[in-house]
Amino acid sequence: MADGPDPASWTRAFAANTLPAPVLSRLRQAGEGRLPWTSTMMPAELLAARTHGITPIATVSGTCWYMFGRSWTEGHAEGWRVAIGRMVLEARSAGANAIVDVKLRTVYPSQPRSGLAASGMAASMDFTVVGTAVRVEGLSLSPDPIVATVSTLEFVRLLEAGIVPVGVATGAKYEWLTPSRMAILTGNYGTTMNTAYTELGAFWENIRTNAIAALRAEASTMGNGVLAHTHFGEILKQEPANDRSPPMYLGRWIIVGTVVDTPRNAKIPHDIVAVVDMRDDASPLRRSGDRRHTAYTLETEQDGAI
Amino acid sequence: MGETEKSIPQHAIDRLKGLRGQGHPGGIFTSDFSVNEFLLVRKAGFEPVGLCVGSCIYHLGIQYANWSANQEMTTLSGAMYEARERAMARMKEEARDMGADGIVGVRLTVKRLEWDENIMEFMAIGTGIVHAGGHQGFKGVDGAPFTSDLSGQDFWTLLQAGYRPLELVMGSCVYHVAHQGFFQSLGQIGRNVEMTNFSQALYDAREIAMERMQNEAMTAGAEGVVGMELHEGSHNWKPHIIEFFAVGTAVKPITEERDASAIPDPTLVLSVNT
C-alpha cells in the first residue's frame, strides 16, 4: 500500500497543471490493468458496457475550491471549468477514451448564501466532479477523453443512436438594474393594480438570454447541442441607502448542461414498443432520469434529468 | 473491435478517438430533455432547436372580499391568467424566432419574489422542436408554434395514437370561500353536518376554471384535451382564498382520425426486477 501524496505536492501539481507522482502512478497502473478497476457501475450497467466493448478503468475526480472575489455568478462557470479540467487530466493519465457517470457536486462552507449580504461578501465554494474513466475496446489512447454526465446505460444507448455526450458547458450571467425614473413614475414599481413589471421583466429576460448565449458559446467548442439539466435563477432587491435613491435589483442565471455531438436527423436504430407494466406498486418503467447533481439545491433551482 | 463496430456508428467512434467533427452548419441546439426524451422526440421524427423561455414579473392587484360571500376574486383571477398568458406568449415568440414547429415539455412555474408578497414571477419553459423532414402539418393554431406540456415520451405516444398537440390550454379561477355566520356555526355545534356553502364554493370555482380551459380548447379548434390537471393553490393568500387552475394539452387528429385498429396495442409486461 503506497502512501498518499504529501499535501504540498498537490500545490506544485496544480501550478504545473499535472498530478502528484503517486496519483499518476496509481492511474497509470490502473490503465495498464495492473490494479483492479474501480467503477460506480451497477451490474446492469456493467453488462451493457461489456456488450458494447466498454471497460471501466478507475474512478476519477476533480476539485476546485473557488473564492468569489469579483463575481459569485461568473465564478461558477470558472469553478466548474477548472474542476472538469482536472478530472480530464486524471482520465488522460489512465488512458481513458471517456469519463461516464460524471456527477457535479458542491459543498457550501458554513452559511449557504442567501440574499445580497452573503453574495456581496467574499464567499467561497467547492466545485467537485466525480466519474468513471472507461476505455472503448479497439480504440487507441485519446488525447482528449470525453466527459459524459450520463450513466453507462444511457451512455451506450446514446452512442448507438449516434449521439455522443462530450462535455459540460456552463452559462452564468448577472446584472444590476437601477429602475428608471420614468418606470417609477408610471407606477411600474409599487402600485395597487394588476401590473406587469415590464422593465424588470425585460431586464430579467436579458440576463437569461445572455446566460444561454454564453452556454451556447462554450458548447460550440465541443459539440452541436446542449441538454441543459440545471437552471438556477434568482432576482434580489437591495434596499436604497437613503429615502431619495431608488432600490437596486440584482438578477442572475446559471445554466449547466451536457454537450452532445450528433449529426442532424441521426436515426434511432431501435424499435420502440409500447408496454403496460402489470405491477401494482412502484414500477421500474415509471422511473425516469433521477436527479443526479447536487450542485444547486436551493428551491429556486429547476432540475432536468441529464 | 468487432462488437464495438457493430452497434456504434462511425461518427461516434471517431468522436471517442478524440477526432473533432468538421463543425455543424445547423448551429447549436439547447434543450432540457433527458436522454430518453431526446431519443423519443427523434424517433417521432423531430429535432430539438432550442430552449424557449418566457417570463413575466407581475404585481397582483389588491381586492377585498366580502367576508360572508362566496365570490370569484376577479382581480386575482385576471392577474394569474394574464401573467401566465404573457409568459407563454414570450415563450412562443422565442420559438417562432427559432423557426420551431412547436414546444414540448412546457412547464409553468409561479414564484413569489422575496421582497414583496404581491409580486410574482411567472415562467414558461420548454423545448422548441422542428420536424426533421420539414413537414408543415404540425404547426399550432394559425401557423404559430404548437405548445404542449407533454414530455418527449408522451409526445411520441400521442403521435402513435393518431393525434397531434395544438395548444397548451388553461383556465384560472381565484375564489373566496365565504366564512360562516356566527348563528349558523352556533346551530351546528355537536352535530356532523356538511358545510354546504364550502362544498358549493369549491364546485363553483372548479367549474369556472375548467370551463375557461374548455373554451380555450374550443377556440383553438381542438377535438379534446389530454393530460388535463387541476391544481389548487393558495399562493400564501389569506385563508379562504384559493386558486383553481386547470391546464392541459389540446389535441387534434393528424390529418383525419386514424382507425383505432391501425394503432398498435400496448404489450403487457410484468417486470420482475425491483
Interface residues (C-beta under 8 A of the other chain):
Chain A: T51 H52 G53 N97 A98 G115 V136 E137 G138 L139 S140 S142 P143 D144 P145 I146 V150 E154 V156 R157 L158 L159 E160 A161 G162 I163 V164 V166 T191 T192 M193 N194 T195 A196 Y197 L200 G201 W204 E205 R208 I212 L215 R216 A219 S220 G223 N224 G225 V226 L227 A228 H229 H231 I235 L236 K237 G257 D261 T262 P263 R264 N265 A266 I268 I272 V273 A274 V275 V276 D277 M278 R279 S283 P284 L285 S288 G289 T300 Q302 G304 A305 I306
Chain B: M1 E3 T4 E5 S7 I8 P9 H11 A12 I13 R15 L16 K17 G18 G21 H24 G26 G27 I28 F29 T30 S31 D32 F33 S34 V35 N36 E37 F38 L39 L40 R42 K43 E47 P48 L51 V53 G54 S55 C56 I57 Y58 H59 L60 G61 I62 T75 G78 A79 E82 A83 R86 R90 R107 T109 K111 L113 E114 W115 D116 I119 E121 I125 A132 Q153 W156 T157 Q160 P264 P266 T267 L268 V269 L270 S271 N273 T274
